[in-house]
Amino acid sequence: MGKSQIDLPSANDRAEALALTPVSREIVERLDRYVALLLQWQAKTNLVAPSTLPNLWTRHIADSLQLLDLAPSAKIWVDFGSGGGFPGVVLACALAETPGANVHLVERNAKKAAFLREAVRITSAAATVHLAEIGDIVERIGSRVDCVTARALAPLHQLVGFAEPFVSGGAKALFLKGQDVEAELTEATKYWIIHPRLHSSRTGGHGWIVELDRIERRTPSATTNGERA
């Protein structure tokens, strides 16, 4: 698909997104560079659903930025399955001037990991890219983690399993989910003891954020249910 065939984000959508999740001029400049790069790569690599491009700023940028208010003191983040960079690169752009901040971007696809590395380079974002399976990342990161997140990656019961080692060490988990969140929570509680807090997405639609501060295995078999199929 040629670049000329790609729908571009609208100026109105950008303004609306920045009104929903206000950030400094410096952060906006980083995000502008990130969006420009994403559009270049989108012409050859499917990083986001093409139908969402006209509303990229609200659907993806603001959707990611809203997590900062739920973990305002978090500096060390782990983003599972970072893909096109949501929410990980967006968070890393916002935290670029925060001393000691780092967002670990975990991605198993080499082409997407290459995109993430380029995005971090051109934005000077506070991030480290890991080309790795999520299950292998706990020992690699090692240091204390403040918050883990994921978006459009896997069913909630699997995400809980990925997050459990970090949450047990004191991290918060924030998972961006859609309209099926209640069904996913019902399934997750078959394997895990959790006390979720649900936050309605600022960007409208049927989006939700699942916040978890404590995770316990309900049965020994819960470990296998936390692994990616």
C-alpha positions in Angstrom: 0.0 0.0 0.0 1.5 3.4 -0.9 1.8 6.2 1.5 -0.6 8.3 -0.6 -3.4 5.8 0.3 -3.0 6.2 4.0 -5.6 8.4 5.8 -3.9 11.1 7.9 -4.9 12.1 11.4 -7.1 15.2 11.4 -6.0 18.5 13.1 -9.3 18.5 15.0 -8.6 15.1 16.4 -5.2 16.1 17.6 -6.7 19.2 19.3 -9.4 17.1 20.9 -6.9 14.5 22.2 -4.6 17.2 23.7 -7.7 18.8 25.4 -8.6 15.4 26.9 -5.0 14.7 28.1 -3.1 18.0 28.3 0.7 17.8 28.2 3.6 20.2 27.9 4.7 21.7 24.5 7.9 19.6 24.7 5.9 16.4 25.1 3.7 17.4 22.2 6.7 17.9 20.0 8.0 14.4 20.8 4.6 13.0 20.1 4.4 14.8 16.7 7.7 13.2 15.7 6.5 9.8 16.8 3.2 10.1 14.9 5.1 11.2 11.7 7.3 8.2 12.0 4.4 5.9 12.6 2.7 7.1 9.5 5.9 6.5 7.5 6.2 2.9 8.7 2.4 2.3 8.4 2.8 2.5 4.6 4.8 -0.8 4.7 4.0 -2.3 8.2 0.6 -2.6 9.8 1.2 -0.9 13.1 -2.3 0.2 13.8 -5.7 -0.6 12.3 -5.9 1.6 9.1 -9.5 2.6 10.1 -8.2 4.3 13.2 -5.7 6.6 11.5 -8.0 9.7 11.1 -8.6 9.6 14.8 -5.1 8.4 15.8 -4.6 11.1 18.4 -7.8 10.3 20.4 -7.9 6.6 19.7 -4.2 5.9 20.5 -2.3 8.9 21.9 -4.9 10.2 24.4 -5.9 6.6 25.2 -2.3 6.0 26.3 -1.6 9.3 28.1 -4.6 8.9 30.4 -2.7 6.1 32.2 -0.3 8.6 33.7 -3.0 10.0 36.0 -3.6 6.6 37.5 0.1 6.1 38.4 1.4 9.7 38.8 4.5 8.7 40.7 5.5 5.7 38.6 8.9 6.0 36.9 9.7 2.5 35.8 7.1 0.9 33.5 6.9 -2.4 31.6 4.7 -2.4 28.5 3.8 -5.9 27.3 3.6 -6.4 23.6 4.4 -2.8 22.7 3.7 -3.3 18.9 3.2 0.1 17.4 4.1 1.8 20.7 0.8 2.2 22.5 0.8 2.9 25.3 4.6 2.4 25.9 6.2 4.9 23.5 3.6 7.5 24.3 4.3 7.1 28.1 8.0 7.2 27.4 7.6 10.5 25.5 5.7 12.0 28.4 8.3 10.8 30.9 11.4 11.8 28.8 12.3 14.7 31.2 11.5 12.8 34.4 14.7 11.9 36.2 15.1 8.1 36.6 12.2 7.3 34.3 12.3 4.3 31.9 9.6 2.4 30.0 10.6 -1.2 29.1 9.0 -1.9 25.7 8.6 -5.7 25.3 8.0 -6.9 21.8 8.4 -10.4 20.2 8.1 -9.3 16.6 11.5 -8.2 15.2 10.1 -5.7 12.6 7.9 -4.0 15.3 10.9 -3.9 17.7 12.9 -2.2 15.0 10.2 0.4 14.7 10.1 0.9 18.5 13.9 1.5 18.5 13.6 4.1 15.8 10.7 5.8 17.6 12.7 6.0 20.8 15.7 7.4 18.9 13.9 10.2 17.1 11.9 11.2 20.2 14.6 10.8 22.8 11.9 9.0 24.8 12.8 7.4 28.2 12.6 3.8 27.0 14.4 0.5 26.5 13.3 -1.9 23.7 13.4 -5.7 24.5 13.0 -8.1 21.5 11.8 -10.9 23.7 8.9 -13.1 24.8 7.0 -11.6 27.7 7.7 -14.7 29.8 11.4 -14.2 29.5 11.4 -10.5 30.6 11.2 -10.7 34.4 14.8 -11.7 35.0 16.1 -9.5 32.2 14.6 -6.3 33.7 15.5 -7.2 37.2 15.1 -3.9 38.9 12.0 -2.7 40.7 9.0 -1.9 38.5 6.4 0.6 39.4 3.7 -0.1 36.8 3.0 -2.7 34.1 0.6 -2.2 31.2 -0.7 -3.7 28.0 -3.2 -2.8 25.3 -4.8 -5.0 22.7 -2.5 -7.9 23.4 -4.2 -10.9 25.1 -7.2 -11.9 27.2 -7.2 -10.5 30.7 -6.5 -13.8 32.5 -3.2 -14.1 30.5 -2.2 -10.5 31.2 -2.7 -11.1 34.9 -0.4 -14.1 34.7 2.3 -12.0 32.9 1.9 -9.2 35.5 1.9 -11.3 38.6 5.7 -11.4 39.2 5.9 -7.6 39.0 2.7 -6.9 41.0 4.0 -9.3 43.7 7.1 -7.1 43.9 5.0 -3.9 44.4 4.0 -2.8 40.9 0.6 -1.6 39.8 -1.0 -3.1 36.7 -3.0 -1.0 34.2 -4.6 -2.9 31.3 -6.6 -1.1 28.6 -9.6 -3.1 27.6 -12.8 -2.8 25.5 -16.5 -3.5 25.9 -16.0 -7.2 26.9 -14.1 -6.3 30.1 -16.8 -7.8 32.4 -16.6 -11.2 30.6 -12.8 -11.1 30.7 -12.9 -10.3 34.4 -15.2 -13.2 35.0 -12.8 -15.6 33.2 -9.8 -14.2 35.0 -11.3 -14.8 38.4 -11.4 -18.5 37.7 -7.6 -18.6 37.9 -6.7 -15.5 40.0 -7.7 -13.8 43.1 -7.9 -10.1 42.1 -9.7 -7.0 43.3 -9.9 -4.9 40.2 -10.8 -1.2 40.0 -12.4 -0.2 36.7 -11.9 3.2 35.2 -14.0 4.4 32.2 -11.8 5.6 29.3 -11.6 9.4 28.8 -11.6 8.8 25.1 -15.2 7.6 25.1 -16.6 4.5 23.4 -16.6 1.3 25.4 -13.0 1.5 26.7 -12.0 0.6 30.2 -8.8 0.6 32.2 -8.4 -2.4 34.6 -6.3 -1.4 37.6 -4.8 -4.2 39.8 -2.6 -3.8 42.9 -2.7 -7.4 44.1 -2.7 -10.7 42.3 -2.8 -14.2 43.8 -2.9 -17.6 42.1 -6.2 -19.3 42.8 -4.9 -22.8 41.9 -1.4 -24.2 41.0 -2.6 -24.5 37.4 -3.0 -20.8 37.2 0.6 -20.4 36.1 -0.1 -22.2 32.8 -3.1 -20.0 32.2 -0.8 -16.9 32.5 1.4 -18.0 29.6 0.9 -17.0 26.0 -0.5 -19.8 24.0 
